[in-house]
């Protein structure tokens, strides 16, 4: 069983029970470098945040629609990132996404190469992002 992990920052969506909206509420999580760890293994991936004991996101490879390289132009992150789009829909047809700030091109390509070896559709050409995710 092989697995890899990378430390960085992240911006993600998660579902929590809300007092007004119940289970339909989607919230946004954000953590700066180096508080987040992205782990990818044979079965899928996990996003771990140093502030919590449980993973923020757990996904299997069949749940991933695509992974793509992006350039992030949002303070405090000016650099490379990996956007993971899951097949799960949050609301109004908007897919659930996770943005992991890898910082450098080499780390981004390493993450994308690992995901591609697991059968995920990967876009290596960088797209510019002015908002996250």
C-alpha positions as CSV (number, residue, x, y, z in Angstrom):
1,X,0.0,0.0,0.0
2,X,1.6,3.2,-1.1
3,X,0.6,6.7,0.0
4,X,2.0,10.2,-0.3
5,X,1.4,13.3,1.8
6,X,2.0,17.0,1.2
7,X,1.8,20.0,3.6
8,X,0.2,23.3,2.5
9,X,-2.9,25.4,2.8
10,X,-6.4,24.6,1.7
11,X,-9.9,26.0,1.0
12,X,-12.7,23.4,1.0
13,X,-16.5,23.0,1.4
14,X,-18.0,20.7,3.9
15,X,-21.5,19.8,5.2
16,X,-22.4,20.5,8.9
17,X,-25.7,20.6,10.6
18,X,-26.9,24.2,10.8
19,X,-29.5,25.4,13.3
20,X,-31.6,27.1,10.6
21,X,-30.9,25.1,7.5
22,X,-30.5,21.6,8.9
23,X,-28.4,19.2,6.8
24,X,-28.7,21.3,3.6
25,X,-26.1,23.8,4.8
26,X,-22.6,23.9,3.1
27,X,-19.9,25.7,5.0
28,X,-16.4,26.8,3.9
29,X,-13.2,25.8,5.6
30,X,-9.9,27.6,5.2
31,X,-6.5,26.9,6.7
32,X,-3.2,28.5,6.0
33,X,0.2,26.9,5.4
34,X,1.4,24.6,7.1
35,X,-1.8,23.6,8.9
36,X,-3.2,21.3,6.2
37,X,-2.0,17.9,5.0
38,X,-3.2,16.3,1.8
39,X,-2.8,12.5,1.8
40,X,-3.3,10.4,-1.3
41,X,-3.3,6.7,-1.2
42,X,-4.3,3.6,-3.2
43,X,-8.0,4.0,-2.3
44,X,-8.4,7.8,-2.3
45,X,-7.4,10.9,-0.4
46,X,-7.8,12.7,2.9
47,X,-7.5,16.3,3.9
48,X,-6.3,16.7,7.4
49,X,-6.3,20.0,9.4
50,X,-4.1,20.5,12.4
51,X,-6.9,22.1,14.3
52,X,-9.1,19.0,14.3
53,X,-8.6,15.4,15.2
54,X,-10.8,14.0,12.4
55,X,-10.2,14.5,8.6
56,X,-12.0,17.4,7.0
57,X,-12.6,15.5,3.7
58,X,-12.3,11.9,2.8
59,X,-12.8,10.8,-0.8
60,X,-12.3,7.6,-2.9
61,X,-10.8,7.8,-6.4
62,X,-14.1,6.9,-8.1
63,X,-15.6,10.0,-6.4
64,X,-13.1,12.4,-8.1
65,X,-14.3,13.9,-11.3
66,X,-11.1,15.7,-12.1
67,X,-8.0,17.3,-10.7
68,X,-6.4,20.4,-12.3
69,X,-3.4,22.7,-11.8
70,X,-4.3,26.3,-11.1
71,X,-2.4,29.5,-10.5
72,X,-3.8,31.3,-7.4
73,X,-3.9,35.1,-7.2
74,X,-5.4,35.5,-3.8
75,X,-3.6,36.8,-0.8
76,X,-1.9,35.2,1.0
77,X,-1.4,32.6,-1.7
78,X,0.3,33.7,-4.9
79,X,1.4,30.6,-6.6
80,X,0.4,27.1,-7.5
81,X,-2.5,25.0,-6.4
82,X,-4.4,21.8,-7.1
83,X,-8.2,22.0,-7.5
84,X,-10.0,18.7,-6.9
85,X,-13.5,18.5,-8.2
86,X,-15.7,15.8,-6.7
87,X,-18.8,14.3,-8.4
88,X,-20.9,15.3,-5.4
89,X,-23.1,18.3,-6.1
90,X,-23.5,20.9,-3.3
91,X,-26.5,22.9,-4.6
92,X,-27.9,24.2,-7.9
93,X,-25.6,22.0,-9.9
94,X,-22.4,23.4,-8.4
95,X,-19.9,20.6,-7.8
96,X,-18.1,20.2,-4.5
97,X,-14.5,21.3,-4.8
98,X,-11.3,21.5,-2.8
99,X,-8.4,23.8,-3.4
100,X,-5.0,22.7,-2.0
101,X,-2.3,25.3,-2.1
102,X,0.9,23.4,-3.0
103,X,3.0,26.5,-3.5
104,X,5.4,25.3,-6.1
105,X,5.1,23.8,-9.6
106,X,7.1,20.7,-8.7
107,X,4.8,19.8,-5.8
108,X,1.7,20.4,-8.0
109,X,3.0,18.2,-10.7
110,X,3.9,15.5,-8.2
111,X,0.3,15.5,-6.8
112,X,-1.2,15.4,-10.3
113,X,1.1,12.6,-11.4
114,X,0.1,10.5,-8.4
115,X,-3.6,11.1,-9.0
116,X,-3.2,10.3,-12.7
117,X,-1.5,7.0,-11.8
118,X,-4.7,6.1,-9.9
119,X,-6.9,6.7,-13.0
120,X,-8.1,10.3,-12.3
121,X,-8.7,12.7,-15.2
122,X,-5.9,15.4,-14.8
123,X,-5.4,18.8,-16.4
124,X,-1.8,19.8,-16.2
125,X,-2.0,23.1,-18.0
126,X,-2.5,25.9,-15.4
127,X,-5.6,27.9,-15.3
128,X,-5.7,31.3,-13.6
129,X,-7.9,31.7,-10.6
130,X,-8.8,35.0,-9.0
131,X,-11.3,33.5,-6.5
132,X,-11.2,30.3,-4.6
133,X,-12.1,27.4,-5.0
